[in-house]
Amino acid sequence: MTSQGRKAKPAKSLRASISFPPEVYGELEKLAAAKKVSLAWIVREATEKYLADQWPLLAERR
């Protein structure tokens, strides 16, 4: 609860605009289609794995 007695709102996802070389974007689209998920899901999943590899202690807090 907040100091005013209301429940805190859950954190929202933030939006980012990312540019990829055309060949990378094409491969991401193919991968997303093959897995039947969105391209955004592929990028989020890859980012989470990268962060876990780079900073293992951060991954433990999730």
Beta strands, then each sheet from edge to edge (+ up, - down):
end
